[in-house]
Amino acid sequence: QVQLVESGGASVQASGSLRLSCTVSGTSLRGNTVYWHRQPPGRNQEWVATITGSGLIHYRDSVKDRFTASREDTQNMVFLQLNKVKPEDSGVYYCQMIFGTMKCWGHGTQVTVSA
């Protein structure tokens, strides 16, 4: 059974930094794509970043040049470095993997950015 566990969320002031982690178990991370999403308070969930199995990375426009996704396949972990955070970056951050029609989600980690 594939499990994803996010960690690293915290309360931080604007312009600060955070590093989120996603630990994968039940499958090898190698060759698999991982997605980061977030759920801002009172808003719909939104995609944040994708890191493919080959290391290609894509970001939503609002986080480009501030967020950095990375992966360490030997540890079965994916990371999302948040720099220069803004209040609008607040929300619950989730990592996701997709296997055919099966979508696997973690429980999320809370990021709160105060002005």
C-alpha positions as CSV (number, residue, x, y, z in Angstrom):
1,Q,0.0,0.0,0.0
2,V,1.4,3.3,-1.1
3,Q,1.6,5.9,1.7
4,L,2.7,9.5,1.5
5,V,3.5,11.6,4.6
6,E,4.1,15.3,4.4
7,S,6.0,17.2,7.1
8,G,7.7,20.5,7.7
9,G,4.8,22.8,7.8
10,A,4.9,25.6,10.3
11,S,3.9,29.2,11.0
12,V,6.3,31.6,9.5
13,Q,6.5,35.4,8.8
14,A,6.3,36.7,5.3
15,S,9.7,36.6,3.5
16,G,10.7,33.6,5.5
17,S,11.5,30.1,4.4
18,L,10.2,26.5,5.0
19,R,11.2,23.1,3.7
20,L,8.4,20.6,3.2
21,S,9.1,16.9,2.9
22,C,7.1,14.1,1.5
23,T,8.1,10.6,2.5
24,V,6.9,7.8,0.3
25,S,6.5,4.2,1.4
26,G,5.0,1.1,-0.2
27,T,6.6,1.8,-3.6
28,S,9.9,3.1,-5.0
29,L,10.0,6.7,-5.7
30,R,12.4,6.1,-8.6
31,G,10.9,6.9,-11.9
32,N,7.7,8.2,-10.5
33,T,6.2,11.7,-10.7
34,V,5.2,13.5,-7.6
35,Y,2.9,16.5,-7.4
36,W,2.6,19.2,-4.8
37,H,-0.8,20.8,-4.2
38,R,-2.1,23.2,-1.6
39,Q,-5.5,24.1,-0.1
40,P,-5.6,27.8,0.8
41,P,-8.1,28.6,3.5
42,G,-11.5,29.1,2.0
43,R,-10.3,28.4,-1.5
44,N,-10.2,25.5,-3.9
45,Q,-7.2,23.2,-3.9
46,E,-4.5,24.3,-6.4
47,W,-1.6,22.6,-8.0
48,V,1.8,24.0,-6.9
49,A,4.6,22.0,-8.6
50,T,5.4,18.7,-10.4
51,I,8.6,16.8,-10.3
52,T,8.8,14.0,-12.8
53,G,10.7,10.8,-12.5
54,S,13.4,12.1,-14.7
55,G,13.7,15.3,-12.7
56,L,11.8,17.7,-14.8
57,I,10.1,20.3,-12.6
58,H,7.2,22.6,-13.3
59,Y,5.7,25.3,-11.1
60,R,2.6,27.4,-11.0
61,D,3.4,30.9,-12.0
62,S,2.8,32.5,-8.6
63,V,5.6,30.4,-6.9
64,K,8.2,30.4,-9.7
65,D,11.5,31.8,-8.5
66,R,10.5,31.3,-4.9
67,F,9.8,27.6,-4.5
68,T,12.1,24.7,-5.4
69,A,11.1,21.1,-5.7
70,S,13.6,18.4,-5.4
71,R,13.8,14.6,-4.9
72,E,16.1,12.1,-3.2
73,D,15.1,8.7,-4.7
74,T,17.5,6.8,-2.4
75,Q,15.6,8.1,0.6
76,N,12.2,7.9,-1.1
77,M,11.6,11.5,-0.4
78,V,10.5,14.6,-2.2
79,F,11.0,18.1,-1.0
80,L,9.5,21.5,-1.6
81,Q,11.6,24.5,-0.5
82,L,9.5,27.6,0.1
83,N,11.4,30.9,0.1
84,K,10.2,34.5,0.3
85,V,6.8,33.2,1.4
86,K,3.8,35.4,1.2
87,P,0.5,35.3,3.2
88,E,-1.2,33.9,0.1
89,D,1.1,30.9,0.3
90,S,-0.8,29.8,3.4
91,G,-2.6,26.5,3.3
92,V,-2.4,22.8,3.7
93,Y,0.3,21.3,1.4
94,Y,-0.2,17.9,0.0
95,C,2.0,15.6,-2.1
96,Q,0.4,13.2,-4.6
97,M,1.3,10.3,-6.7
98,I,-0.8,8.8,-9.5
99,F,-0.7,5.1,-10.5
100,G,-3.1,4.6,-13.4
101,T,-6.5,5.5,-12.1
102,M,-5.3,5.4,-8.5
103,K,-4.4,8.8,-6.9
104,C,-2.5,8.6,-3.6
105,W,-2.5,11.6,-1.2
106,G,-0.9,12.3,2.0
107,H,-2.7,14.0,4.9
108,G,-1.1,17.3,4.3
109,T,1.1,19.7,6.3
110,Q,-0.1,23.2,7.4
111,V,1.8,26.3,6.3
112,T,0.7,29.6,7.8
113,V,2.4,32.8,6.7
114,S,1.7,35.9,8.6
115,A,2.2,39.4,7.2
